[in-house]
Amino acid sequence: MVSAIAQLPSEFLSALGSLRKAQCRPELRLDEIPAPARLAPYAVAMGAEVSGEAFPAGVTPLHGPAALAASDEDAPELATGRFILLHDPHGSTVWGGQFRIVTYIRAQLEADMGNDEMLSSVAWTWLLDALAAHNADFHAAGGTATRILSESFGSLAERPAAIDIELRASWTPGSADIQAHLEAWSEMVCTFAGLPPLPEGVAALPHRRRN
């Protein structure tokens, strides 16, 4: 019986191999998640989370089931995200290529800090700067940045108001080498979490408040 992997297109296999080479920041927990089935003939998806846990120097972070087993449930969640790689061997005129990367990042800010009207445009600029800093070849990038105000009432009225920043973006990589794209995106998730060090010229988000 021919294995399922052997039936995958060579270009998609090459892309999967490049993803495995990605060197992501140690604060980031990365795990494969179910990929959407209707967006493209082939797809792979990963979920990321940055929490308030601290990794000791020299310790390699865990990923996948091992990370879930060792995680501290009380550690505050600073940012979450999804990274989806789509592939259509026949190409797509909408994508302008055979691959498309679709991403999502969300983080919570203090309400007074999240009211900056420039925050959404700055978040989009961060993404473009991260891709450029990692020399990730791409085109046809697009996305939306949204600020969401959360207010609590009734028995939860004592909770302070908070604003979430969400960035949904997609772009077409220049080749099947996706390593730099995943590394740039993982850096972005950590940037949203406000974790230094940051690439030159990139500002950190204000401190989070999680209750």
C-alpha positions, 0 to 999 in steps of 0.5 A, spaced: 500 500 500 502 506 498 503 511 504 499 517 504 505 521 504 508 518 498 501 521 494 502 528 496 505 532 491 513 533 491 512 541 491 508 540 498 512 535 501 518 540 500 514 545 503 513 541 509 520 539 509 522 546 510 517 548 515 520 542 520 527 546 519 524 553 522 527 555 528 522 558 532 523 562 539 523 558 545 517 562 548 512 559 543 509 553 543 507 550 536 503 544 535 500 541 528 492 542 528 487 540 523 487 544 517 481 546 513 479 542 508 475 546 503 480 552 502 485 548 497 487 541 495 492 540 500 493 544 507 497 544 513 496 548 519 499 549 526 497 553 532 501 557 537 501 560 544 505 564 548 504 564 555 507 567 561 511 561 563 519 562 563 524 557 560 530 556 563 536 558 559 539 552 555 532 548 555 529 546 549 522 548 549 517 542 548 512 542 542 506 537 541 503 533 546 509 533 550 508 541 551 501 540 553 503 535 558 508 539 561 504 546 561 502 550 567 495 551 566 495 557 571 500 561 566 497 567 563 496 567 555 499 572 552 498 571 545 495 566 540 495 564 533 494 560 527 499 559 521 496 555 515 499 553 509 495 552 502 497 548 496 494 547 489 498 544 484 494 547 479 495 554 481 491 560 483 490 566 479 487 569 486 493 567 490 498 568 484 502 562 485 501 554 488 501 556 495 498 561 500 499 562 507 493 564 511 495 567 519 491 569 525 494 572 531 490 575 537 493 578 544 490 582 549 491 589 551 490 594 557 484 598 555 487 605 555 493 602 551 489 599 546 485 605 544 491 608 540 487 609 533 494 607 530 495 600 533 491 596 527 496 600 522 502 598 526 500 591 527 500 590 519 506 594 519 510 589 524 508 583 519 511 586 513 517 588 517 518 581 520 517 578 513 522 583 510 527 581 516 527 574 515 528 575 507 521 571 506 520 572 499 512 574 498 507 578 494 499 579 494 499 580 501 493 582 504 489 582 511 485 586 516 487 588 523 481 589 528 481 592 535 475 588 540 473 592 546 471 587 552 467 589 558 464 585 563 457 586 567 453 583 573 457 578 577 463 579 572 463 587 573 469 587 577 473 585 571 477 591 568 475 592 561 480 590 556 481 590 548 484 585 544 488 586 537 487 581 532 491 580 525 488 576 520 493 576 514 495 572 508 500 572 502 503 568 497 510 565 498 515 566 492 517 558 493 516 552 496 521 554 501 516 556 507 522 556 513 523 563 513 515 565 513 514 560 519 520 564 523 517 571 521 510 569 523 512 566 530 516 572 531 510 576 530 506 572 535 511 573 540 511 581 538 504 581 539 505 578 546 510 583 548 516 579 549 523 582 547 528 582 544 525 584 538 527 586 531 531 592 530 526 598 528 520 594 531 516 597 537 513 592 543 506 592 545 504 595 551 504 590 557 498 585 558 493 585 563 490 578 564 485 576 570 
